[in-house]
Amino acid sequence: MKTLYPEIGPHDQGLLDVGDASFVHWMQSGNPNGIPVVILHGGPGSGSSAGARRFFDPRHYRIIQFDQRGCGNSLPHASEPEIDLSANTTWHLVADIERLRLFLGIERWLVYGNSWGCTLALVYAQTHPERVAALIVAGVTMTRQSEIDWLYRGLARFFPEEWGCFRAGVPESERDGDLVAAYRQLLGHPDPAIHLKAAKEWHQWESASILVDPRATLSDRWADSSYVIARARIITHYFHHRGWLEDGQILRDIDRLAGIPCTMIQGRLDLEAPLVTAWELSRAWPTARLVLVPNAAHSPGTSEMAAAIVEATDAFRALA
């Protein structure tokens, strides 16, 4: 089984002005002359993690990370309820990726995305296919309405106790309606007690389905109040607007990915992003390789998922 590469720190980092009074924080690690790879984190709003660098051989890869608007070390930070998120959309992020590519002087790069980062990677590749040398996506999502409905209602049958708590977190009159919209309203409330309580309840629901192994633990960041507020605000903002994508848009425009090598890595026991999404994408895109990991769920940090991701990144080390 493939193992993660050693922990490394960035050798270069900074803030990039992307317009709209927004600055995204970027980092580079690994081989400055290696194959460039950009890592698109999940969430939306989870921010970059040091662990994601360990999927890539630092002798061969120039590893580039950035915190998407409003999260991580990017500015302004969405944990502040008065911050306007209107200039924080999928299409702003696609433009930010291009600005970063140009800023770093990169012609083409490998694009890796996990969970929401998968959706963003696919949309970026469909918008700028000439800039994508290859794609690796894990925990496959396309942010369709059916996937959003599954996350915040369909999953209730597997976690009835946690679902009851999640549903009880919004006013009684809204419990049978759009819970994403209801939580979005609470998360924008100026009273810190109200928006922090909503952020914690949102994350308690999400944590129920991420891991299969009860011995596994979630990131320490989930205990950080500013982190969970920003992440919950950004997620509800994106999912309320369905990612600013037409439903089924990625599948509709799949021909734009023709000729781009792709490996999709999917945990068979993934409840957050059920296998059917990866399966439908692979059927529409038969040249893409789908790797099923038998005993894995949604987290890329479990040993089986991590090994499959490292195997995929190693396979692309020959990219010119």
N, C-alpha and C positions, 0 to 999 in steps of 0.2 A: 504494500500500500504506500502510495506517495505521501510524503510528509511535508509540512509547511517549511518554508525557508526561514532562516533566522530573523529575529527582529532587527530592523534597521531604522534609523532616523532620517529625516530629510536633510539634504545637503544644500537646498535652495528653497526659498519660500517668499511669499509676498502677498500684497493685496492688489487686485486688478480692478481698475475703474471700468465698470460695464455700462455706465449710464444710469439714468433714473435715480441718481444719488445712491447707487448701490456699488458695493465693492465685494468681490469674491476672493476668498483666501485660497491660495494654491500652494502646492508643495511638490518638490521633485526629490526622488531618491533613486538608489540603484546606480546603474552605469550611465553617465551623462552622454555617452556615445552609443548606447544600446538602442534596441528597438523601442520606439515610443509607445506607451500604452496609457490610456486615460481611464481611470476608474470612476464610474458613476455610481454614487452611493444610493441607498434605498431610502425609504420613508413614505412619501417625500419628507425631507426635513431631518433625516437622521444624522447628517454630517459625515465627514470622512472618519475612518478609523485606521489606527496603525496596523491592526491585524490584517486588513485587506492587502497591504503591501506584501505580506508573507506568502501570497499565492503566486508570486512572480520571482523568477530567478534573478537576483540583483546583479549577477555578472552579465546577463544578457539583455535585461530590460531597463529602459529609462522610464521609471514609474512616476506618473503624474496623477495627482489627486487635487480635487478642489471641493470646497463646501458650497453647495448650491445656495441660492439666495435665501437670506433670512436665518441660516442655521450655522452651526459650528463656529468658526472664527470669521465668517463673513458679516458684513455690516450693511444696513442696520440689522439688529437681531429681532426675530419675530417673537421673542418672549415678552417684548414690550407691547401691550395691547393697543397702544395708540399708533403703532407702526402700520402704515398702509401697505397692504399686500397686492394692490391692483397691478403693480409692475413685477409680480412674481407669478409667472405662468410657465407652462411647458415651453412655449415659444420663446420666452425670454431666456430660458435655460439653454435651449438649442443655440440661440445666438451667442450666449456666454461661452459655450463650448468652442464655437468658432473663433471668438475673440481670443480665447486662451491659446488655441492652436496657432493662430497668427502671431500672437505675442511671443510664444516660445519658438517660433520659426520652424514649425513642423509641417511637412508636406502631407503625410498620411500617417495614421496611427491605428493600432489595435484598440478596440473599444470594448471594455468590460463593464457589465452592469448586473446588479443583483436586485431582485424584487422590483420596486418602482424604477430602479436604475436600469432594469431590463426594458421597460416601456420607453424610458428616455433614450436608451441606446438605439432601439429600433427606430424611433422617430427621428433621431439625429441622423442615422444611417440612411433613412429614406429621403431626408432633406439634403444631405451632403454625401451621397454614395461615393463620390470620387475621392473623398478624404478618408475613407474607412478601408484599411488593409484587411481587417478581419474582425469578427465579432465573437465574443464569448459572453453568454448570458446564463444566469442561474436563478432559480426560483421564478420561473417565467410568468410574466404578467403582460397584459396589453391594456389594462385600465378601462375595460368596457363596463357598461352599466351593470351587466350581469355579475361581473367580478366584484364590483363595489357592493351590490346587493348581497352577495354571498358573505362578504366579510362582516357586514353589520346587521345581518338578519338571518341568512341561511345557516351560518355556523351555530346558531342558538341550539340546534338539536343535539350538538355534541357537548356543549358546555352550558346546560340549563341553569345551574346555580350562578355562574359568572355572567350569563346573559341577563338573569334577573337583576343583578347588581348594576350592570351596564344600562339597562333600560330604566331602572329606578333613578338614575342620575340626572334625568331630564324631567321637566314639569310633566305632571300626570296627563295633561291634555295633549302632549306631544309624543307619548310613548308608543302609540300605534302608527305614527307617521314616519317622517324622514329623520332618523336619528343622527345622521351626519349633519344635517342642517341645524338640528336642535343643539348638538354639541358645539357646532361652529358659533352659534349665538352666545352660548355660555362662555366660550373661550375668548370672545371679544369683549366680555363684560369688564368694565374698569375696576371693579372690586377684586383685589388679589385673592381674597378668600374664595370667591366664586370661580374665577378662571383657573386657579390652581387645583381646586377640588375637581373640576371638570377634566383637567389634564390628567390627573392621577387616575380617575375612573376610566378614562379613555384607554390609558396604558394598561390598567389591570385587565381590561377586556382583551386587548391585543396580546398580552403575555400568555393568555390561556392557550392559544393555538400555535404559538411559534415553535415550541419545543415538544419533542416526543418523549425524550428521556427525562424523567422527573429529577434526576440527579444533576442535569445540566442547569446552568445559570444564565441569566440575562446580563447584558452589559451593565457595568456600574453606572453608566450615564443615566440609566432609567431612574436612579435615585436623586438626580440633580433637577431641582425645581425649574430652573430656567430652560434646561434641555427639554423636559417633558412638555412645558408650556409651548415652546417654539415648535416642537415637532408636532404636537396635536393641532396647533393652529394651522400649520402648513398643510398637514394631511387633510384636515376638514376643508380647507380652502381649495385644495386641488380636487378632492373627490366630489365636493359640492358642484364643481364646474366640469366634472367628468374629464379632468385633465385637458380641457379645451380641445378635445379630439372628437370627431364624429364617431359614433358608435360603429365599431368594426373597421375603423380607418386603416389600422396597420395591416389587417388581412387584405383589405381592398387594394392597398398600394404595395403588395408584396413583390410585384414585379420590379420595383425600384431597387430591390436588394439582390437581383440576379447578378451572379458573378462574385459576390462577397462570401468568402469562406466563413462558416459559422458553426460553433458548437454550443448546444443548449444543454444545460445540466439541471436535472429536475429530481427532487426527492419524491419517491413514490408515495410517501406518507405525508406529503405537504398538504396541510389543511388550509393554510392561508392562501396559497396559490395552487389549487388543485391541478392534477396532472392533465386534465382535459384541455387546459389552455395551451400548454406546451405541445400536446398532441395535435390540436387544431393548427397550430402554427407550423409544425413539422409536416403536416399533410399538405398545407398550402405552399410550403417551401421545401420540396423534397431533397434539394442539395444540401440543406442544413443537417447537421448530425445531432441527433437527440440521444443523450446519455441519461438513463434512468438509474438512480441510486436507491437500492431496494429498501434500506432501513432508515432512510433520512426524511426529515421534515423540511421546514422552510429555512432554518438557520444555516448559513454557509459555514459556520464555525464548528459544526460537529465533524468528527473525524472522517466519516464516510464522504460527506459533501466536500470537505476541504481537499481530500485526496483526489476526488474527481476533478475539481477545479484546477488543482496543481497539474494533474495529468494533461488537461486541456491546454494550460498555458505553456507547459513544456513542449507540447506538440507544435506550437506556433513559434518556437524560438528560431525557426529557420526562415521566418519572414524577412524579405529584403527591404 
